[in-house]
Amino acid sequence: MAITDVLVPQLSESITEATLLTWKKQPGEAVQADEILIEVETDKVVLEVPAPSSGVLKEIVKGDGSTVAAGEVLARIDSEGKASAPAAAAAAEPATTVTAGAAAPAPTAGAKSASAAASPAANKILAEKGVDPATLEGTGRGGRVTKGDALAAGDAPARKAVAPVTPATMSLDGRPEQRVPMSRLRARVAERLLQSQADNAILTTFNEVNMQGILDLRKKYKDQFEKEHGVKLGFTSFFVKAAVAALKKYPVVNASVDGKDIIYHGYFDIGIAVGSPRGLVVPILRNADQMSIADIEKQIADFGNRARDGKLTLEELTGGTFSISNGGVFGSMLSTPIINPPQSAILGIHATKDRAVVENGQVVVRPMNYLAMSYDHRIIDGREAVLALVAIKEALEDPQRLLLDV
């Protein structure tokens, strides 16, 4: 017997522990080298744990939801073992045992055997929840209901429940409630936001921008741009370019606080807030001042896709000198964004809407966007914050300025 340990991958220096999600294999099942066995959730990213060798999963040392540290043994693989009979074959046999005290129902055509369709651990959890295993679509081999499926029963919309699920808990007055632990990412976001408000003297300044110039430019070149670069011409890239131009003029807005020192950064790493199924993440555009509009659009599209799949790396989520949060994609009119430590400022952009404005004494309709910049008043005075936001506004209203660097 040749045993190979499955280990927790290396974590970032700032991360001491992580949480296991759901095992994709069960003991006795065959695995292939590099096949993903489970995912490990940290407070920043989800890391995949591949099988280090082919063989049979002999033992799971750490179950779903366990807290683990880098290098810990998660499971063991017998590289010379043989897989047990597929669950699908067992599922074809009629049920021969039932829970103590319960009458054995006569099997119906097409029905699953509870003992074959669910693992023992899953059966125990489902019994406590009052959920029939036959009402679930398992994610294990041959449709087997795993422990992870059982834990998620009644919670995940992807499960096909053909019978009502009993609520996990009830309030004192008999109404249903559900208590769900925060994910590591959600807990970390909450911690950082509270830290930001406690440690920074946050103030927000506002302005409005006429987006007609950007809209005209985009309308004129969007088809040619997409054909040339293979990505759509959006709006965020213009905000990134405008922000970089403003940060060059007012370097303190791109700075950060370290104790009693101010660190002025000679580079422009712009964080782009992205919503994901796990919560808010802020991947970083490194050296954004050296990127073209096309480069920025491609990188943002890539960030969005990988954020949804949980594929962003720790390095991509670390650092940054300034951030941009676009609530406009969700329809937000105005907000006061919270600084992302250790940065000292963040730009909030919102939905562009036709609004009545006054130009040359006349009321006209223009596509307006409200801008909000929150900043740390400990090092950024109102003058620099307001002027930086005005510089962003002017660059957006006359996008040719970005090309001429004026």
Secondary structure as GFF3:
##gff-version 3
##sequence-region A 1 406
A	DSSP	beta_strand	3	7	.	.	.	ID=ss1
A	DSSP	beta_strand	18	20	.	.	.	ID=ss2
A	DSSP	beta_strand	30	31	.	.	.	ID=ss3
A	DSSP	beta_strand	36	41	.	.	.	ID=ss4
A	DSSP	beta_strand	46	50	.	.	.	ID=ss5
A	DSSP	beta_strand	55	60	.	.	.	ID=ss6
A	DSSP	beta_strand	67	68	.	.	.	ID=ss7
A	DSSP	beta_strand	73	78	.	.	.	ID=ss8
A	DSSP	alpha_helix	87	91	.	.	.	ID=ss9
A	DSSP	alpha_helix	114	117	.	.	.	ID=ss10
A	DSSP	alpha_helix	120	129	.	.	.	ID=ss11
A	DSSP	three_ten_helix	133	135	.	.	.	ID=ss12
A	DSSP	three_ten_helix	141	143	.	.	.	ID=ss13
A	DSSP	alpha_helix	147	152	.	.	.	ID=ss14
A	DSSP	beta_strand	169	170	.	.	.	ID=ss15
A	DSSP	beta_strand	176	177	.	.	.	ID=ss16
A	DSSP	alpha_helix	184	199	.	.	.	ID=ss17
A	DSSP	beta_strand	202	210	.	.	.	ID=ss18
A	DSSP	alpha_helix	212	229	.	.	.	ID=ss19
A	DSSP	alpha_helix	236	249	.	.	.	ID=ss20
A	DSSP	three_ten_helix	251	254	.	.	.	ID=ss21
A	DSSP	beta_strand	256	258	.	.	.	ID=ss22
A	DSSP	beta_strand	261	263	.	.	.	ID=ss23
A	DSSP	beta_strand	270	272	.	.	.	ID=ss24
A	DSSP	beta_strand	274	276	.	.	.	ID=ss25
A	DSSP	beta_strand	279	281	.	.	.	ID=ss26
A	DSSP	beta_strand	284	285	.	.	.	ID=ss27
A	DSSP	three_ten_helix	288	290	.	.	.	ID=ss28
A	DSSP	alpha_helix	293	309	.	.	.	ID=ss29
A	DSSP	three_ten_helix	315	317	.	.	.	ID=ss30
A	DSSP	beta_strand	322	326	.	.	.	ID=ss31
A	DSSP	three_ten_helix	327	330	.	.	.	ID=ss32
A	DSSP	beta_strand	345	349	.	.	.	ID=ss33
A	DSSP	beta_strand	353	359	.	.	.	ID=ss34
A	DSSP	beta_strand	362	376	.	.	.	ID=ss35
A	DSSP	alpha_helix	382	397	.	.	.	ID=ss36
A	DSSP	alpha_helix	400	404	.	.	.	ID=ss37
###
